[in-house]
Amino acid sequence: MGYRFRVLLVEDNPGDVLLVKSVMSSIGMNTTVEVARNGEYALQLLRGELPDTEALVPDLVLLDLNVPVKSGRQVLAEMKADPQLTSIPVIVLSSSAREYDVSSCYALGANCYVAKPLDLDVYEESLRALGAFWIDTAQLSSFPDIDTRSDVF
């Protein structure tokens, strides 16, 4: 069966959830998309704080900025401050293209920022290109808990 690429999608819009799941399954790789509809739930999944569940260790997080309970910006800040989560690549998908949003997300440690295109076909093609890059091209860490404070580096 091979390796299963795991994506955590932090998104509360059902249409966007459907689109992302559809695109990821069409890329042709064995991909699982787990959905968190609010930021607090996403962090609980990542940290293994939910009853009867182990921590979710995704290969990639697709993060909307405007999710309820804890915003995407808060999720990003907490992930990048947590040594167990900091190496997980986070792609911000937002309806905002404001310079403040883009700059603040990169300052918090986002690996990529994509403004969601208004045109559905363009949005789908953007997701397909993102998926292809992160799944097929990028070399991802298999040691998410490596201590970069060590004097080995």
TARA-V722592 format. One record per helix or strand. SS is the DSSP state (H for helix, E for strand). FROM is the first residue (numbers start at 1). TO is the last residue. Records with the same first field share a line. If there is no record, write none. Layout:
# TARA-V722592
SS = FROM-TO, FROM-TO
This chain:
# TARA-V722592
E = 5-10, 31-36, 38-38, 60-64, 68-68, 89-94, 112-115
H = 14-26, 39-47, 72-81, 99-108, 120-137
